[in-house]
Amino acid sequence: MSALQEAVDDYVAVRRSLGFKLKDYPWLLGDLVAYVEATGASTLTSELAVSWALRPGKQAHPSYLSKRLSVARGFARHLQAFDPATEVPPADLLPWQQSRAIPFLYSEDDIAALMAAAGVLAPRLRAATYQTLIGLLKVTGARISELIGLDAGDVDFDDGVLVITYSKFNKSRELPLHPSTVRALQDYAKLRDELCGEPKSASFFVSTLGTRLVYVTVQQVFSRLVRAAGLRARSASCRPRIHDARHTFASTTILGWYRSGVDVEAQLPLLSTYLGHTNPAHTFWYLSATPELLSLAAERRQRAAGRQQ
């Protein structure tokens, strides 16, 4: 193994110990090292990093090319601590101004339409899997990766708790569930066991082959369900995404607190913990300003200002 490849392994190990998943980094950096070594060089330079980042060509999306250079830059900073001759490419060489998508907040009718569309999937196990998965996304606000990563033992029917383990930033948490949600999960588990007597995975949600669901496949099926349910994009930057169920949960929860008159600021850390965020500030990204939410927030601010006068 070359010194550069050893440096890749060390870099990924250190970053992962800090909680970063870095799923694409090993193969991306392995490809970078192979490219550098193929040129006969032993030191990473800005020119080599940029040349490697641009290898996919013009057909690649600018955001992907920018990501490749960002990966190389992070590795270069690590290398520079051991080899001062290493050059760190400037961040503005392949700029990409990412525009944040506008969350598609699902109404109750939208969720009902998605679950109805899932109900006609075949075979029966597939229909039940996606119906239950969509329902659980809606009522927990969990990440889709967290739900398809659940093992059967992570669903505690007795205590009505969902156990999320090794999530983003290596965080684990327990999500209390409403009794109706527990019953729905019990019904799914019973049907799953009837139709898939010998699963090939310990996962709670299974494919028709008895294996754990794959993220890409779930995304593809969800896109088909969106079309079957008749959901339409509200703008070029506001399209129905599976992750928007998480935005919907957060926004709906905040709206409910405003309606009931509770201290939203005091409650926000609870929502942040439930969503698995490391800091309540991160939760604000999920709070979309619906007209009613803006109105309620403005009224509360006016009342608070009046009490201070």
C-alpha positions, 0 to 999 in steps of 0.5 A, a space after each residue: 500500500 502506498 503512502 498516499 493510500 495509507 493517508 486516505 485510510 487514516 484521514 477517513 478513520 479520523 473523520 469517521 471517529 468524529 461522527 462523519 459517515 463519508 460513504 463516498 470518500 473511500 472510493 473517491 479518494 482512492 480514485 484520486 490517489 490512483 490518478 495522482 500516482 498514475 502521473 508519476 507524482 507523489 505529492 498532491 498539487 492544486 493542478 492535479 486535484 482540479 484535473 482529477 475533479 474535472 475528469 467526469 467531463 462536461 456531462 457531469 453536473 457542476 455540483 458534482 464536480 464541485 463536490 469532487 474538488 471539495 473532497 480533494 481539498 479536505 484530504 489535501 489539508 490533512 496531507 499538508 500537516 505531514 507533507 508541507 509540499 502538498 497544495 490545497 486548492 482554493 475553494 473558488 476554483 470550481 464554485 457552485 452556488 447551491 440553492 436550497 430546495 423549498 420544502 414540499 409540506 404534505 397535507 393530510 390528503 397528500 399523505 392519504 393519497 400516497 398511502 392509497 397509491 402504495 396500497 395497490 402495489 404488488 405483491 401484498 408485502 410490498 404494498 404493506 411495507 410502503 404504506 407503513 413506511 410512509 405512515 411512519 415517516 409522517 408521524 415521526 419525522 425520522 430520516 428515511 435512512 433511519 427507518 430502513 435501517 431499523 432492525 426488528 428488535 428496534 421496535 419495542 411494542 411493549 413500551 411503544 418506542 422506536 429505537 434509532 441507533 447509529 444515526 447521523 453523527 453517531 447519535 442514538 435516540 428513542 422515539 415514543 410512539 402513539 398507540 395507533 402507530 404501535 398497532 399499525 407497526 404490529 399489524 405490519 410485523 404480523 403480515 410480514 412474518 406471514 408472507 416472509 417466513 424466513 427473512 434474509 435480514 434482521 430488518 423491520 421493513 423488508 423487500 419482497 425477497 426478505 432483504 433490507 430495503 435499499 435507499 435508491 430503490 425506496 426513492 424510485 418507488 416513492 417517485 412513482 407513488 408521487 405520480 400515482 397520487 397526483 402530487 405536482 411540483 409547486 414550483 421548480 424548487 418545490 417538488 415532492 421529496 421523501 425528505 419533505 415528510 421530515 420538514 412537514 413533521 417539524 413544521 406541523 409540530 411547531 404550528 401545533 405548539 403555537 395554536 395551543 399557546 405553549 412556550 415554543 422556545 422552551 419546547 424547541 430542544 425537545 423537537 430537536 432531540 426527537 429529530 436527532 439534531 445536535 443543536 436546536 439551531 439545526 432544527 430551524 432549517 426544517 421550520 418552513 414559514 407557512 402563512 398561519 405559522 408566520 401569523 401566529 408568531 407575529 401575534 405572539 411577538 406583538 403580545 410580548 412587546 406589549 407586556 414589555 411597555 
